Amino acid sequence: MNGAAVVTGAASGIGQALAEALAARGVPVTLADRQLELAEGVAAGIRERGGSASAAELDVRDAARFRAVVDEAAQAAGSLGYLFNNAGIGVAAEMSDYDAADWDDVIDVNLRGVAHGVLAAYPRMIRQGSGHIVNTASMAGLISTPFQGSYTTTKHAVVGLSKALRLEAQQHGVRVSVLCPGVIRTPILEGGRYGRLKIDLNPSEMAQRFEPLRPMDPALLARRTLAAVDRNRAIIIEPRWWRLLWYVERLSPKLSARLGRASFRRMQRELEELRRSGPATQAERPEDSSQA
Ligand SMILES: NC(=O)c1ccc[n+]([C@@H]2O[C@H](COP(=O)([O-])OP(=O)(O)OC[C@H]3O[C@@H](n4cnc5c(N)ncnc54)[C@H](O)[C@@H]3O)[C@@H](O)[C@H]2O)c1
């Protein structure tokens, strides 16, 4: 029997696609998310297709609850095969517009949440002498992205955490990879359920801005990611053309910074034009869009 997989942020987007792809391979999956109802719906769909899946309510900021979810999944399947630390949020704004809560929310979910996952799964994997931890960072963890200061900060940290953990985990037979997607077609492009836009764009205008970057279908991303996980790749970048930007960052940090500044100025210009061309189209967020 396959060891269990726990996927955080599995109610939606990339996490959902990873859970579905894992289940299609016969891996029993726990879909862990704050959005329990949505996660239950995805799990039911997997079971209808013959897979093994259950949903668990989890806020990754809660380390004790994270541990309980991982323990339950591992005990039910006999062992823990994978932890996908995937839940994440963003607050889109210039850093001059952030307040302390914007920093706290993003750091607590994107960085502390991943650390909580490691605390929950790694000791068990060490005891087993096997297991694979896959942390979802982002291309924003490899290059700096404007209007996403706290996001790019935490995603760089997740890349660093994953690389350091991989060095140490090898001696225990435990594998560690970090997934760095470019742009994937998921609700986060509109701000996400628990993230927010602190700029004068509404959610669909925001998502529209990513279209020139040809967002990838999450199901394709999940299939490619699992193939790379099978090969124990340290850093997984999809869609593949985004690797070019990572090469530029390493070969010519100056050129990379120039490209980053150009993208920052373009976004500033677009926002300025929108401000001038009429009343700001304020983002319509659900009432409880903060992490609190
Ligand atoms: N979509 C992209 O273009 C893209 C690119 C690079 C990286 N990523 C990363 O991929 C991961 C998944 O994002 P997505 O694109 O599927 O977005 P998404 O908004 O569709 O999914 C995020 C999921 O995380 C859950 N979540 C948020 N806060 C949580 C918390 N505190 N505890 C538990 N669950 C929580 C949400 O309920 C949601 O189901 C994130 O880490 C994101 O930063 C996405």
The ligand as an ORCA input file, in Angstrom:
! r2SCAN-3c Opt
* xyz 0 1
  N      -1.212     30.281     -9.326
  C      -0.003     30.740     -9.551
  O       0.259     31.398    -10.577
  C       1.108     30.449     -8.569
  C       2.412     30.738     -8.969
  C       3.449     30.478     -8.086
  C       3.194     29.936     -6.847
  N       1.922     29.686     -6.477
  C       1.712     29.107     -5.145
  O       0.954     27.927     -5.250
  C       0.283     27.669     -4.023
  C      -1.172     27.364     -4.304
  O      -1.794     28.526     -4.812
  P      -2.910     28.487     -5.929
  O      -2.398     29.211     -7.088
  O      -3.422     27.109     -6.099
  O      -3.987     29.445     -5.234
  P      -5.465     29.167     -4.680
  O      -5.865     30.453     -4.079
  O      -6.285     28.534     -5.722
  O      -5.235     28.072     -3.534
  C      -4.690     28.370     -2.284
  C      -5.357     27.452     -1.278
  O      -4.709     27.646     -0.012
  C      -5.708     27.686      0.976
  N      -5.225     28.428      2.142
  C      -4.944     29.754      2.239
  N      -4.561     30.061      3.481
  C      -4.565     28.892      4.179
  C      -4.243     28.556      5.516
  N      -3.870     29.485      6.407
  N      -4.339     27.257      5.901
  C      -4.753     26.302      5.016
  N      -5.084     26.568      3.741
  C      -4.992     27.851      3.331
  C      -6.903     28.364      0.328
  O      -8.106     28.064      1.002
  C      -6.837     27.772     -1.078
  O      -7.590     26.588     -1.162
  C       0.509     28.914     -3.157
  O       1.551     28.667     -2.241
  C       0.931     29.961     -4.165
  O       1.722     30.964     -3.581
  C       0.874     29.926     -7.309
*
